[in-house]
Amino acid sequence: MARRNKILVPQARESLDQLKAKVAGTSNPNNAKFEAAKEAGIPLKQGYNGQLTSEQAGKIGGRIGGGMVREMIKMAQEKMKNK
């Protein structure tokens, strides 16, 4: 399946990857989904994962995306506090 997510500011890719890794508790953003899956007890493996239910896949993406949003809100609140 083709990815349809497109970053509006391509220069932000590196920072978003760093945030993803930070939220997942790993140093490599490519391992973030595997860390999230391990924490949720979901058997995610390299390559094809057609055996996963949509609920399981959503739990993986939700942990990462939700954590990133929470972290960005926290960063914005800190920035507003310091102004």
URKA-V745995 format. One record per backbone hydrogen bond with DSSP energy under -1.0 kcal/mol. CO is the residue of the C=O (numbers start at 1). NH is the residue of the N-H. Records with the same first field share a line. If there is no record, write none. Layout:
BEGIN
CO = NH + NH
END
This chain:
BEGIN
9 = 12
10 = 13
12 = 16
13 = 17
14 = 18
15 = 19
16 = 20
17 = 21
18 = 22
19 = 23
20 = 24
21 = 25 + 26
28 = 31
29 = 32
31 = 35
32 = 36
33 = 37
34 = 38
35 = 39
36 = 40
37 = 42
42 = 44
49 = 52
53 = 57
54 = 58
55 = 59
56 = 60
57 = 61
58 = 62
59 = 63
60 = 64
61 = 65
62 = 66
63 = 67
64 = 68
65 = 69
66 = 70
67 = 71
68 = 72
69 = 73
70 = 74
71 = 75
72 = 76
73 = 77
74 = 78
75 = 79
76 = 80
77 = 81
78 = 82
END
